[in-house]
Amino acid sequence: MIELEVSSDQFVRARKKAIDMGRLANSITNGGGNLAGFIGEIVVTDYLKATEKNTYDYDIVDKLNNKIDVKTKRCNSEPKSHYDCSIAAHGTKQKCDMYIFVRVLNNFSKAWILGQITKDKYFEKATYHKKGDLDDDNKFKYKTNCYNVRISDLDTVHGTE
């Protein structure tokens, strides 16, 4: 897991993208997660020195030409290895090679790049949950059908230092 400070430049770039995007169809948070989502994409893009693409199927392309979809959640504190990385069931048809998961602190000051996993490996390891199910670990009630993999099941993301 890689902890990063969100720079003011990254925040401004993400805010502009969030405003330009507006509300996404099928958004679980009715567009409320756009800013955090773009911060996640920007910190990963900057960390990997990747190329932004922002297609329906993937967000960035890295130096090895991997098509990467960045999945971001907001959080109140540093993530723990047993926390879940989720993909909504309606998002499973995206044509990407891998996912990178990010958590962004609610005040947008920090981000954690949690790890990466190929799309195939994600769905081999994932647990499916139906809308309305209750998570036994944290009593979270699922807002949509989704798949989850634990942070500890992800591979480390290696930047281009």
Contact map, one row per residue, 1 for C-alpha under 8 A:
11100000000000000000000000000000000000000000000000000000000000000000000000000000000000000000000000000000000000011110000000000000000000000000000000000000000110000
11110000000000000000000000000000000000000000000000000000000000000000000000000000000000000000000000000000000000011100000000000000000000000000000000000000000000000
11111000000000000000000000000000000000000000000000000000000000000000000000000000000000000000000000000000000001111000000000000000000000000000000000000000000000000
01111100000000000000000000000000000000000010000000000000000000000000000000000000000000000000000000000000000001111000000000000000000000000000000000000000000000000
00111110000000000000000000000000000000000000000000000000000000000000000000000000000000000000000000000000000011100000000000000000000000000000000000000000000000000
00011111011000000000000000000000000000100010000000000000000000000000000000000000000000000000000000000000000111100000000000000000000000000000000000000000000000000
00001111111000000000000000000000000000000000000000000000000000000000000000000000000000000000000000000000000010000000000000000000000000000000000000000000000000000
00000111111100000000000000000000000000000000000000000000000000000000000000000000000000000000000000000000000000000000000000000000000000000000000000000000000000000
00000011111110000000000000000000000000000000000000000000000000000000000000000000000000000000000000000000000000000000000000000000000000000000000000000000000000000
00000111111111000000000000000000000000100110000000000000000000000000000000000000000000000000000000000000000000000000000000000000000000000000000000000000000000000
00000111111111100000000000000000000000100000000000000000000000000000000000000000000000000000000000000000000100000000000000000000000000000000000000000000000000000
00000001111111110000000000000000000000000000000000000000000000000000000000000000000000000000000000000000000000000000000000000000000000000000000000000000000000000
00000000111111111000000000000000000000000100000000000000000000000000000000000000000000000000000000000000000000000000000000000000000000000000000000000000000000000
00000000011111111100000000000000001101100100000000000000000000000000000000000000000000000000000000000000000000000000000000000000000000000000000000000000000000000
00000000001111111110000000000000001001000000000000000000000000000000000000000000000000000000000000000000000000000000000000000000000000000000000000000000000000000
00000000000111111111000000000000000000000000000000000000000000000000000000000000000000000000000000000000000000000000000000000000000000000000000000000000000000000
00000000000011111111100000000000001001000000000000000000000000000000000000000000000000000000000000000000000000000000000000000000000000000000000000000000000000000
00000000000001111111110000000000011001000000000000000000000000000000000000000000000000000000000000000000000000000000000000000000000000000000000000000000000000000
00000000000000111111110000000000000000000000000000000000000000000000000000000000000000000000000000000000000000000000000000000000000000000000000000000000000000000
00000000000000011111110000000000000000000000000000000000000000000000000000000000000000000000000000000000000000000000000000000000000000000000000000000000000000000
00000000000000001111111100000000010000000000000000000000000000000000000000000000000000000000000000000000000000000000000000000000000000000000000000000000000000000
00000000000000000111111100000010010000000000000000000000000000000000000000000000000000000000000000000000000000000000000000000000000000000000000000000000000000000
00000000000000000000111110100111010000000000000000000000000000000000000000000000000000000000000000000000000000000000000000000000000000000000000000000000000000000
00000000000000000000111111100110000000000000000000000000000000000000000000000000000000000000000000000000000000000000000000000000000000000000000000000000000000000
00000000000000000000001111100000000000000000000000000000000000000000000000000000000000000000000000000000000000000000000000000000000000000000000000000000000000000
00000000000000000000000111110100000000000000000000000000000000000000000000000000000000000000000000000000000000000000000000000000000000000000000000000000000000000
00000000000000000000001111111110000000000000000000000000000000000000000000000000000000000000000000000000000000000000000000000000000000000000000000000000000000000
00000000000000000000000001111110000000000000000000000000000000000000000000000000000000000000000000000000000000000000000000000000000000000000001100000000000000000
00000000000000000000000000111111100000000000000000000000000000000000000000000000000000000000000000000000000000000000000000000000000000000000000000000000000000000
00000000000000000000001101111111100000000000000000000000000000000000000000000000000000000000000000000000000000000000000000000000000000000000000000000000000000000
00000000000000000000011100111111110000000000000000000000000000000000000000000000000000000000000000000000000000000000000000000000000000000000000000000000000000000
00000000000000000000001000001111111000000000000000000000000000000000000000000000000000000000000000000000000000000000000000000000000000000000000000000000000000000
00000000000000000000000000001111111110000000000000000000000000000000000011000000000000000000000000000000000000000000000000000000000000000000000000000000000000000
00000000000000000100111000000011111111000000000000000000000000000000000000000000000000000000000000000000000000000000000000000000000000000000000000000000000000000
00000000000001101100000000000001111111100000000000000000000000000000000000000000000000000000000000000000000000000000000000000000000000000000000000000000000000000
00000000000001000000000000000000111111110000000000000000000000000000000111000000000000000000000000000001000100000000000000000000000000000000000000000000000000000
00000000000000000000000000000000111111111000000000000000000000000000011110000000000000000000000000000000000000000000000000000000000000000000000000000000000000000
00000000000001101100000000000000011111111100000000000000000000000000000000000000000000000000000000000000000000000000000000000000000000000000000000000000000000000
00000100011001000000000000000000001111111110000000000000000000000000000000000000000000000000000000000001000100000000000000000000000000000000000000000000000000000
00000000000000000000000000000000000111111111000000000000000000000000011100000000000000000000000000000111000000101000000000000000000000000000000000000000000000000
00000000000000000000000000000000000011111111100000000000001100000000010100000000000000000000000000000000000000000000000000000000000000000000000000000000000000000
00000000010011000000000000000000000001111111110000000000000000000000000000000000000000000000000000000000000000000000000000000000000000000000000000000000000000000
00010100010000000000000000000000000000111111111000000000000000000000000000000000000000000000000000000000000000100000000000000000000000000000000000000000000000000
00000000000000000000000000000000000000011111111101000000000000000000010000000000000000000000000000000000000000001000000000000000000000000000000000000000000000000
00000000000000000000000000000000000000001111111111110000000100000000000000000000000000000000000000000000000000000000000000000000000000000000000000000000000000000
00000000000000000000000000000000000000000111111111000000000000000000000000000000000000000000000000000000000000000000000000000000000000000000000000000000000000000
00000000000000000000000000000000000000000011111111000000000000000000000000000000000000000000000000000000000000000000000000000000000000000000000000000000000000110
00000000000000000000000000000000000000000001111111000000000001100000000000000000000000000000000000000000000000000000000000000000000000000000000000000000000001110
00000000000000000000000000000000000000000000111111100000000001100000000000000000000000000000000000000000000000000000000000000000000000000000000000000000000000110
00000000000000000000000000000000000000000001111111110000000111100000000000000000000000000000000000000000000000000000000000000000000000000000000000000000000000000
00000000000000000000000000000000000000000000100011111000000111000000000000000000000000000000000000000000000000000000000000000000000000000000000000000000000000000
00000000000000000000000000000000000000000000100001111100001110000000000000000000000000000000000000000000000000000000000000000000000000000000000000000000000000000
00000000000000000000000000000000000000000000000000111110011110000000000000000000000000000000000000000000000000000000000000000000000000000000000000000000000000000
00000000000000000000000000000000000000000000000000011111011100000000000000000000000000000000000000000000000000000000000000000000000000000000000000000000000000000
00000000000000000000000000000000000000000000000000001111111000000000000000000000000000000000000000000000000000000000000000000000000000000000000000000000000000000
00000000000000000000000000000000000000000000000000000111111000000000000000000000000000000000010000000000000000000000000000000000000000000000000000000000000000000
00000000000000000000000000000000000000000000000000000011111000000000100000000000000000000000111100000000000000000000000000000000000000000000000000000000000000000
00000000000000000000000000000000000000000000000000001111111100000011110000000000000000000000011100000000000000000000000000000000000000000000000000000000000000000
00000000000000000000000000000000000000001000000000011111111110000011110000000000000000000000000000000000000000000000000000000000000000000000000000000000000000000
00000000000000000000000000000000000000001000100001111100011111000011110000000000000000000000000000000000000000000000000000000000000000000000000000000000000000000
00000000000000000000000000000000000000000000000001111000001111111111000000000000000000000000000000000000000000000000000000000000000000000000000000000000000000000
00000000000000000000000000000000000000000000000111100000000111111111000000000000000000000000000000000000000000000000000000000000000000000000000000000000000000000
00000000000000000000000000000000000000000000000111000000000011111100000000000000000000000000000000000000000000000000000000000000000000000000000000000000000000000
00000000000000000000000000000000000000000000000000000000000011111100000000000000000000000000000000000000000000000000000000000000000000000000000000000000000000000
00000000000000000000000000000000000000000000000000000000000011111110000000000000000000000000000000000000000000000000000000000000000000000000000000000000000000000
00000000000000000000000000000000000000000000000000000000000011111111000000000000000000000000000111000000000000000000000000000000000000000000000000000000000000000
00000000000000000000000000000000000000000000000000000000011111001111100000000000000000000000000111000000000000000000000000000000000000000000000000000000000000000
00000000000000000000000000000000000000000000000000000000011111000111110000000000000000000000000111110000000000000000000000000000000000000000000000000000000000000
00000000000000000000000000000000000000000000000000000000111100000011111000000000000000000000000101110000000000000000000000000000000000000000000000000000000000000
00000000000000000000000000000000000010011001000000000000011100000001111100000000000000000000000000111100000000000000000000000000000000000000000000000000000000000
00000000000000000000000000000000000010010000000000000000000000000000111110000000000001100000000000111100000000000000000000000000000000000000000000000000000000000
00000000000000000000000000000000000110011000000000000000000000000000011111000000000000000000000000001111000000000000000000000000000000000000000000000000000000000
00000000000000000000000000000000100110000000000000000000000000000000001111100000000000000000000000000111000000000000000000000000000000000000000000000000000000000
00000000000000000000000000000000100100000000000000000000000000000000000111110000000000000000000000000011110000000000000000000000000000000000000000000000000000000
00000000000000000000000000000000000000000000000000000000000000000000000011111110000000000000000000000011110000000000000000000000000000000000000000000000000000000
00000000000000000000000000000000000000000000000000000000000000000000000001111100000000000000000000000000110000000000000000000000000000000000000000000000000000000
00000000000000000000000000000000000000000000000000000000000000000000000000111110000000000000000000000000100000000000000000000000000000000000000000000000000000000
00000000000000000000000000000000000000000000000000000000000000000000000000111111000000000000000000000000100000010000000000000000000000000000000000000000000000000
00000000000000000000000000000000000000000000000000000000000000000000000000101111101000000000000000000010000000010000000000000000000000000000000000000000000000000
00000000000000000000000000000000000000000000000000000000000000000000000000000111111000000000000000000000000000000000000000000000000000000000000000000010000000000
00000000000000000000000000000000000000000000000000000000000000000000000000000011111000000000000000000000000000000000000000000000000000000000000000000111000000000
00000000000000000000000000000000000000000000000000000000000000000000000000000001111100000000000000000000000000000000000000000000000000000000000000000111000000000
00000000000000000000000000000000000000000000000000000000000000000000000000000011111110000000000000000000000000000000000000000000000000000000000000000110000000000
00000000000000000000000000000000000000000000000000000000000000000000000000000000011111000000000000000000000000000000000000000000000000000000000000011110000000000
00000000000000000000000000000000000000000000000000000000000000000000000000000000001111100000000000001000000000000000000000000000000000000000000000011110000000000
00000000000000000000000000000000000000000000000000000000000000000000001000000000000111110000000000000000000000000000000000000000000000000000000001111000000000000
00000000000000000000000000000000000000000000000000000000000000000000001000000000000011111011000000000000000000000000000000000000000000000000000001110000000000000
00000000000000000000000000000000000000000000000000000000000000000000000000000000000001111111000000000000000000000000000000000000000000000000000111100000000000000
00000000000000000000000000000000000000000000000000000000000000000000000000000000000000111111000000000000000000000000000000000000000000000000000111100000000000000
00000000000000000000000000000000000000000000000000000000000000000000000000000000000000011111100000000000000000000000000000000000000000000000000010000000000000000
00000000000000000000000000000000000000000000000000000000000000000000000000000000000000111111110000000000000000000000000000000000000000000000000000000000000000000
00000000000000000000000000000000000000000000000000000000000000000000000000000000000000111111110000000000000000000000000000000000000000000000000000000000000000000
00000000000000000000000000000000000000000000000000000000100000000000000000000000000000000111111000000000000000000000000000000000000000000000000000000000000000000
00000000000000000000000000000000000000000000000000000001110000000000000000000000000000000011111100000000000000000000000000000000000000000000000000000000000000000
00000000000000000000000000000000000000000000000000000000110000000000000000000000000000000000111110000000000000000000000000000000000000000000000000000000000000000
00000000000000000000000000000000000000000000000000000000110000000111100000000000000000000000011111100000000000000000001000000000000000000000000000000000000000000
00000000000000000000000000000000000000000000000000000000000000000111000000000000000000000000001111100000000000000000011000000000000000000000000000000000000000000
00000000000000000000000000000000000000000000000000000000000000000111100000000000000000000000000111110000000000000001111000000000000000000000000000000000000000000
00000000000000000000000000000000000000000000000000000000000000000001111000000000000000000000000111111000000000000001111000000000000000000000000000000000000000000
00000000000000000000000000000000000000000000000000000000000000000001111000000000000000000000000001111100000000001111100000000000000000000000000000000000000010000
00000000000000000000000000000000000000000000000000000000000000000000011100000000000010000000000000111110000000001111000000000000000000000000000000000000000000000
00000000000000000000000000000000000000010000000000000000000000000000011110000000000000000000000000011111000000111110000000000000000000000000000000000000000000000
00000000000000000000000000000000000000010000000000000000000000000000000111100010000000000000000000001111100000111100000000000000000000000000000000000000000000000
00000000000000000000000000000000000100110000000000000000000000000000000111100000000000000000000000000111110111110000000000000000000000000000000000000000000000000
00000000000000000000000000000000000000000000000000000000000000000000000001111100000000000000000000000011111111100000000000000000000000000000000000000000000000000
00000000000000000000000000000000000000000000000000000000000000000000000001110000000000000000000000000001111110000000000000000000000000000000000000000000000000000
00000000000000000000000000000000000000000000000000000000000000000000000000000000000000000000000000000000111111000000000000000000000000000000000000000000000000000
00000100001000000000000000000000000100100000000000000000000000000000000000000000000000000000000000000001111111100000000000000000000000000000000000000000000000000
00001110000000000000000000000000000000000000000000000000000000000000000000000000000000000000000000000001111111100000000000000000000000000000000000000000000000000
00111100000000000000000000000000000000000000000000000000000000000000000000000000000000000000000000000001101111110000000000000000000000000000000000000000000000000
00111100000000000000000000000000000000010010000000000000000000000000000000000000000000000000000000000111100111111000000000000000000000000000000000000000000000000
11110000000000000000000000000000000000000000000000000000000000000000000000000110000000000000000000000111000001111100000000000000000000000000000000000000000000000
11110000000000000000000000000000000000010001000000000000000000000000000000000000000000000000000000011110000000111110000000000000000000000000000000000000000010000
11000000000000000000000000000000000000000000000000000000000000000000000000000000000000000000000000011110000000011111000000000000000000000000000000000010010110000
10000000000000000000000000000000000000000000000000000000000000000000000000000000000000000000000000011100000000001111100000000000000000000000000000000010011110000
00000000000000000000000000000000000000000000000000000000000000000000000000000000000000000000000001111000000000000111110000000000000000000000000000000000011110000
00000000000000000000000000000000000000000000000000000000000000000000000000000000000000000000000001110000000000000011111011000000000000000000000000000000011000000
00000000000000000000000000000000000000000000000000000000000000000000000000000000000000000000000011100000000000000001111111000000000000000000000000000000000000000
00000000000000000000000000000000000000000000000000000000000000000000000000000000000000000000000111100000000000000000111111100000000000000000000000000000000000000
00000000000000000000000000000000000000000000000000000000000000000000000000000000000000000000000000000000000000000000011111110000000000000000000000000000000000000
00000000000000000000000000000000000000000000000000000000000000000000000000000000000000000000000000000000000000000000111111111000000000000000000000000000000000000
00000000000000000000000000000000000000000000000000000000000000000000000000000000000000000000000000000000000000000000111111111100000000000000000000001000000000000
00000000000000000000000000000000000000000000000000000000000000000000000000000000000000000000000000000000000000000000001111111100000000000000000000100000000000000
00000000000000000000000000000000000000000000000000000000000000000000000000000000000000000000000000000000000000000000000111111100000000000000000000000000000000000
00000000000000000000000000000000000000000000000000000000000000000000000000000000000000000000000000000000000000000000000011111110000000000000000000001000000000000
00000000000000000000000000000000000000000000000000000000000000000000000000000000000000000000000000000000000000000000000001111111000000000000000000111000000000000
00000000000000000000000000000000000000000000000000000000000000000000000000000000000000000000000000000000000000000000000000001111100000000000000000111000000000000
00000000000000000000000000000000000000000000000000000000000000000000000000000000000000000000000000000000000000000000000000000111110000000000000011110000000000000
00000000000000000000000000000000000000000000000000000000000000000000000000000000000000000000000000000000000000000000000000000011111010000000010011110000000000000
00000000000000000000000000000000000000000000000000000000000000000000000000000000000000000000000000000000000000000000000000000001111110000000010111000000000000000
00000000000000000000000000000000000000000000000000000000000000000000000000000000000000000000000000000000000000000000000000000000111110000000111111000000000000000
00000000000000000000000000000000000000000000000000000000000000000000000000000000000000000000000000000000000000000000000000000000011111000000111100000000000000000
00000000000000000000000000000000000000000000000000000000000000000000000000000000000000000000000000000000000000000000000000000000111111100000110000000000000000000
00000000000000000000000000000000000000000000000000000000000000000000000000000000000000000000000000000000000000000000000000000000000111110011110000000000000000000
00000000000000000000000000000000000000000000000000000000000000000000000000000000000000000000000000000000000000000000000000000000000011111111110000000000000000000
00000000000000000000000000000000000000000000000000000000000000000000000000000000000000000000000000000000000000000000000000000000000001111111000000000000000000000
00000000000000000000000000000000000000000000000000000000000000000000000000000000000000000000000000000000000000000000000000000000000000111110000000000000000000000
00000000000000000000000000000000000000000000000000000000000000000000000000000000000000000000000000000000000000000000000000000000000000111111000000000000000000000
00000000000000000000000000000000000000000000000000000000000000000000000000000000000000000000000000000000000000000000000000000000000001111111100000000000000000000
00000000000000000000000000000000000000000000000000000000000000000000000000000000000000000000000000000000000000000000000000000000000001110111110000000000000000000
00000000000000000000000000000000000000000000000000000000000000000000000000000000000000000000000000000000000000000000000000000000001111100011111000000000000000000
00000000000000000000000000000000000000000000000000000000000000000000000000000000000000000000000000000000000000000000000000000000111111100001111111000000000000000
00000000000000000000000000010000000000000000000000000000000000000000000000000000000000000000000000000000000000000000000000000000001100000000111110000000000000000
00000000000000000000000000010000000000000000000000000000000000000000000000000000000000011000000000000000000000000000000000000000011100000000011111000000000000000
00000000000000000000000000000000000000000000000000000000000000000000000000000000000000011100000000000000000000000000000000000001111000000000011111100000000000000
00000000000000000000000000000000000000000000000000000000000000000000000000000000000001111000000000000000000000000000000000000001111000000000010111110000000000000
00000000000000000000000000000000000000000000000000000000000000000000000000000000000001111000000000000000000000000000000000100111100000000000000011111000000000000
00000000000000000000000000000000000000000000000000000000000000000000000000000000000111100000000000000000000000000000000000000111100000000000000001111100000000000
00000000000000000000000000000000000000000000000000000000000000000000000000000000000111000000000000000000000000000000000001001110000000000000000000111110100000000
00000000000000000000000000000000000000000000000000000000000000000000000000000000111110000000000000000000000000000000000000000000000000000000000000011111110000000
00000000000000000000000000000000000000000000000000000000000000000000000000000001111110000000000000000000000000000110000000000000000000000000000000001111110000000
00000000000000000000000000000000000000000000000000000000000000000000000000000000110000000000000000000000000000000000000000000000000000000000000000000111110000000
00000000000000000000000000000000000000000000000000000000000000000000000000000000000000000000000000000000000000000000000000000000000000000000000000001111111000000
00000000000000000000000000000000000000000000000000000000000000000000000000000000000000000000000000000000000000000111100000000000000000000000000000000111111100000
00000000000000000000000000000000000000000000000000000000000000000000000000000000000000000000000000000000000000000011100000000000000000000000000000000000111110000
10000000000000000000000000000000000000000000000000000000000000000000000000000000000000000000000000000000000000000111000000000000000000000000000000000000011111000
10000000000000000000000000000000000000000000000000000000000000000000000000000000000000000000000000010000000000001111000000000000000000000000000000000000001111100
00000000000000000000000000000000000000000000000100000000000000000000000000000000000000000000000000000000000000000000000000000000000000000000000000000000000111110
00000000000000000000000000000000000000000000001110000000000000000000000000000000000000000000000000000000000000000000000000000000000000000000000000000000000011111
00000000000000000000000000000000000000000000001110000000000000000000000000000000000000000000000000000000000000000000000000000000000000000000000000000000000001111
00000000000000000000000000000000000000000000000000000000000000000000000000000000000000000000000000000000000000000000000000000000000000000000000000000000000000111
